[in-house]
């Protein structure tokens, strides 16, 4: 009997030890170290980022790797919007919350301790970043997956590889001593600090695939077939008309958010007709208006298009890591 008790006691001890190991391992796994060292963004750069993104009171600004919270606090105080800061470092979150209280903006901002790759960012209308180039590239697929077309993304100093910015700006920040917390200077770092670059992107809608486009007032029962390829905000297309697939030249393709613009150059009875299209992409449907170049006084003509769902494809490369 005593032998059985000893065996049972030993088994229970082993079980508790195993459970403790699993618990401690899980806790350690949750306490990941930050991938990017904390360096505060100069106030002039913060303002430039928010102005470039045209932040308004209707926006929700997410700062990924929020540090001391200054970007979302500034967005709330100067632009009247709501803000969410995400950082994996609990010390930075505590500091951000205290800074929000001192600024009187704690009712407009929220700070969440979480790995930015695991956080839900789908409600953001503006995303701000001060990370590293390799982190931006790993983050890029998440931005395209979770953010709606038209969402603005702004990065301090680090770009997004072959996703070209829609705009960029160099900011003269002045004397580095305005930021006394940063004390590891050399000549290169000093120059970088005094003239950092701000990069700006707009998440584009996806127009890839084959579309059937109808212009009732022009084409009657005939349909135009549009075929679009796209990488990021770069769009290329071709068009065909009617059952005989008469090729029509497409030019000046441009997409910003979910708004697409393009021109169809169409030859009719010896003369060339230019049709200027502008439309909104919503899922597999596009709707908009066109203007005819030779008829400036003519009212805008409505058009609509539907995409064959099987022809849809992602607008970023198949390398989901984003590493070039």
N, C-alpha and C positions, 0 to 999 in steps of 0.2 A: 504493500500500500504506500509506504513511504517513497519507494522508487517511482511509483506512478505520480505522486505529488511533485517530486523533484522534476520529473520529465514535463509535467504540465506547467510548472512554474517557469522552467527553462523555455518552453514553447511560447508562453505568454510574454516573457521578457523579450524574446526574439521578435515577436509580432509587434510589440510596442516600439522596439528599437527601429524596426523597418518602417513603421508608420511615422516615427519622428524624423527619420532620414528623408522620407518622401516629402513631408511637410516643410522641413528646412530647405530641401533642394528647391521646392516650388517657390518658397519665399525668396531664396537667393536669385532664382531665375527672374522673379518679378522686379527685383532691384537692379535693373540693367544700368550700366554706366552710360552717361551721355556720349554720343558719337562726335559731338561738336563742342569745343570749349566755349565757355560763355565769354563773349566780347560784346559789350553794349553797342547798339547802333546809335551814331550821333544824332542829336535831335534834328539837325537840318536834313539829314538823310531820311529820317522818319517822316518828316513833313513832305519831302519830295516823293517818297513812295506812295503816301496817301493821296497826294494831289495827282500824281500820274495815274493812279487807279480811279480818279474822279469819285472818291468816296462821298456818299451823301447820307442823310439821316435814315434812309431806307435800307442801307446795306447791313450785312452781317460780316464782320471782318474776323477771319481766323488767322492767328499768328502761330505757325508751327515751329516750335523751339523758341518759346516766347521770352526766355530769359527773365528780366526784371519786369516785364509786362508793359514796357513803355509804349510799344506800338499800338496795342489795343486800347490802352488808357488814353493816349493822344487821339486816337480815332473817335473815341466816345466823347472826350471833352471838347475837341475842336470841330468835329463834324456831326456830332449828335447821334451816331449810330450805335449798334450793339456790337460787342466784341467778345471773342473767345480766345484765350491763350492756352496752348498745350505745351507742356514740357515734362520730360521724364525725371528731372531733378527735383526732389521735394523741397530743397532749400530755395530754388528759384520760384516755385509755386508759392511758398510762404511769403517770400519777398514781394512777389507780384500782388498778392492779395492785400498786403499791408500798404503797398504803394497806391493801390486803387482806393483804399479807405482814406488815405491821406489826401488824395486828389479829389475826393468826393464823388467818385464814379463807380463805386462798388455795386450800384444797382443796375449799371449798364454792361458790366463786364463780368466774365466768369473765367476761372483758371482751373485747368484740369491736369492732374498728374497722370500722364500716359505716354506710351511710346507713340510718336506721331504717325508711324506706319500702321498702327492698329486703331487709331482714333477715327470716329465717323466725322467726316468733314463735309457731308453732302449738303448741309444747309448754307454753307458759305457762299457769299456773292463776291467776296474779295479774299484772297489768300496771300499772306506776306511771309517771306522767308529770309533768313540770314543763316544759311547752313554752310555746306561745302559743295563743290561741283559734283563729286561722286555721290553725295547724298541726294542732291537735286535730281540726278539721273535715275537713281533708284526710286525716287518719289514720283517721277513723271507718270508712269502707268497708273498710279493711284489717282492722280489729279484728273487724268482723262476718264477714268472709270467712274469716279464719284461726283465730279463737279458738273453742273449743268452748262451747256453752251452759253457763252456770254459772261461766265465767271471770269474775273480779272485776277491775274497772278503777278505779284511783284517780288523781285528778289534783289537784295542788297549784295552787290559785288559778284555773285556767282551765277553763271548762265545755265542753260539747259541743253548743252550739246548741240545737235543738229536741229533742234526746235528753235528756229530763229526768233528773236524777240520782235514784237510789233513796234516797239519803241525802246530807246535807252537814253539815259541822261547821266552826265558826269556832274557830281555835286562838289562844290568847294566848301569844305566844312570849317575852315579856319584853323585856329590853334588847337593842336591835339591836347593841350592842357585843359581844355574844356571837359575832357573825360579823364579825370585823375585816377580812376580805378584801373586803367590800363597802363602798365608801367614797364612793358617789355619792348623797348623801341630800338630799331636800327634805322638806317637811312631808307631802306626799301619800305619798311613798315610805316614810317613817317609819311612818305610820299603817298602810299596807299590810303592811309587814314585821311589825308587832306583832300584827296580827289577820288573818292569811291564812285563806282558806277551803279546805277539802278536800272534793272531790266524789267520790261513789262510785256506780258502776253495776255491774250484773250483766248479762253478755251473755245475752239471752233466747233460748230455743228458738223455732223458727218453726212456728206452727200455722195459717198462712194456708191457705185452700182449703176444699174440700168433703170431709167425712169421713162414712163409714158406721159408725155406732156400734151395738153390740149389747150388750144386758143380758139374758143368757139367762134369769135367774130372774124377770124382770119382763115383758119384751117378747115372749118366746117366739120365734116365727119372724119377727116384725116387726123392722124396723130403724129407727133414728133417723138422720136426715140432719142433720149439723152444718155450718154455714158460718161460717168465721171470717175476719175482716179484722184486720190488725195493723200497727201502726207502732211500732217499737221495743218497749217492754214494755207498750204499750197495746193491749188486745185487745177486739174487739167480735164478738158472735156471734148467730146465730139458729138455731132448730132446727125440724124437721118430723118427724112420726111417721107411719109406715105408708104404704100405697099411696095414701091420700087426702090426704097431705101436710097433716096437722093441725098448725097452727103451735103451737109451744111456746115460751114466753118464757125466754130465757137472761139471767141477771143475775150480778153479782159476779165477772165474769171477771178473772182475775189470773194472770200467769205470772212465775215467778222461775227463771232458768236453764231447765232442761228440765221443770220441774214446773208443770202447768196446773191451776188450780182454777176451777170455775164451778158455777152452780146452775141447774137446769132447773125451771121452774114449770109444772106439768102439771095440767090440770083433768080430773077423773074423777068422773062421776056426781054432779055438783053440788058437789063439794068440791075444794079445791086441794091438790096434793101437791108438796112441794119435795124435789128430789133433788140432793144435794150431791156433786159429782164432784171427785176428785183423781186425776191420772194423770201418767205420765212419757211425754214425747215422744222417740221414737227414730226418726229418718228419717220415713217415711210411716206409722209405727205408733204408736198410743197405747194404753197399758194402765194400769189403775188400779182404784180401789175407789170405791163411792158409799155414802153414808149417807142414809137416809130420815128426814126431820125428825120425822115422827109416830111413828117406831119407834126410840126411843133404845136399846132393849135388843137390837135386831136386829143380827145379825152383819153385817160389811161385805160388800157384794156386789161381785163382780168385774165389770169391763166391759172391752171392747176396741174399738178403732176403727182404720179404715184410710183413708188419704187417697188421693183420685184424684190421681195424680202430675201430671197436666196442669193442675191447679188451683193448684199451688204457685207462690208468687211471693215476691220479696225483701221483707223487712220494713222496709227503709229506702227513701227516695225514689229515683227514677230518676236524680236528680242525683248521680252517683257522686263528685263532688268534695266533697260535703258542705257546700258553701257555701250559707248561707241567703240 
